[in-house]
Amino acid sequence: MTAKHISEILRDLADPTIAEHSQRFFKTRKGQYGEGDNFLGIRVPILREQAKQFSDMPLKEGRSVLKSAFHEERLCALLILVQKFAKGAEKERAAIYTLYIKNTKYINNWDLVDSSAHQIVGGFLADKDKQPLYTFTQSKSLWERRIAIIATYHFIKKNQFNDALSISKSLLKDKEDLIHKAVGWMLREVGKRDLATEQTFLQLHYKQMPRTMLRYAIEKFPERERKKYLNGIA
């Protein structure tokens, strides 16, 4: 399965109407976070089905697809890499992780990050030094910072919260709304598994948290408790 073959198949599935909608939804205008991205117009469920058919794609070809100018082709490449990572031996997982880390400039929208970072980056670093995540929290790239926090979802699902909380703390003053949402989401996921741990973090930091981050973090709290946090009296 070559990159050219995958591209030909996906472009045959293109829908200009869906593409036009996606251009707006993913904020591709000048000055927006997805500026300049191009879309074919393929729904995610269809991409997931196609990715299953391309599971034998060599990593070299995957790198080529990941560098595509089209969003859906990059997403398809990532979905394939996630599948290969899940089934791969340690050597292949290491190769996929390295490919991912070296090509983050192509993982340049929230759906691309959210569909792959916790599986690949979190999965690979689960039993290793987490320093790469902390390095990413200092990156000028919005998407590398989002990779850092979303990768911790892998640890959260194993009831390991320290890195998620540490990275959340380091991103409290981030200026990007997409980081606020991601941090709030991960804090909410911590709370689903250990409410006391989330509440302890919030008590220390909620008054400094951006409003969006706080709203995401407390989304599942009872209404009365949510209002206390939002009014600064929790």
Steps between C-alpha positions, in 0.01 A plus 500: 500500500667821382436862589396564140245217512352625828479854365322384183241306698430787739474760228239287326294530820521880508184707541533875427196588714644326805840654425353850501336438837824357641696805388274712722474255789876457534570874484714517186475873427794736537593548864299200620656192656453285188611767255571367152387141558334320210218247515375229267165465672497149652314415822703350786309165510588447134864585569507250786366228275756582234780501758414140588554406136842669496638335815787337308639840400881517550615778732688668216174535309324615815748784533419609146123496561549693825666779301197539271353844440156350570372474853315172452806330357705605803225378730482168316877459537471558874212254535710238323798573726279463808389156376856394423621625837234305687598176327875559469794362691721739697734569208214600270338707773825687550522568126141629491560722804814644341321563172222677690729720708709601199196598295283696742480793259263286293289409807359848492140503611317391811336193345833374370653532848202358684477195272859396555699664780381296795522173307846552350684753717330407826515132414871505424598709802282307744796314650768753406629843594225756438741789436403528130153608613640769728719623217193527280319711762762768435467481121395799293277258308141492619474145369806370685363647822167332432680171427666529841176525697293262284773234524435484874155355430676164461632529857172633638317192372743295709426715806841666481435871543828668595614593151157622394484726804857625463454583133163658571668727754770598253235595242278707730623826346493380139333755275336255258136402541570155352747438783247620758247252364750213492621559856145532630407178322790308655419635846141386451628154405705492820187591695302216344746258657601686815283799581697589812820533297337736252341703778833535678658633181211738441513639853862595442460644152143569394519875563793526259350274235364645175121492501475245218744264671302520823167443326631189329653369823179534704254408226379188683477660843156561656362837396530652847866406523569625146356841589724524806809441290386741230419767760834452675356379830569125487 
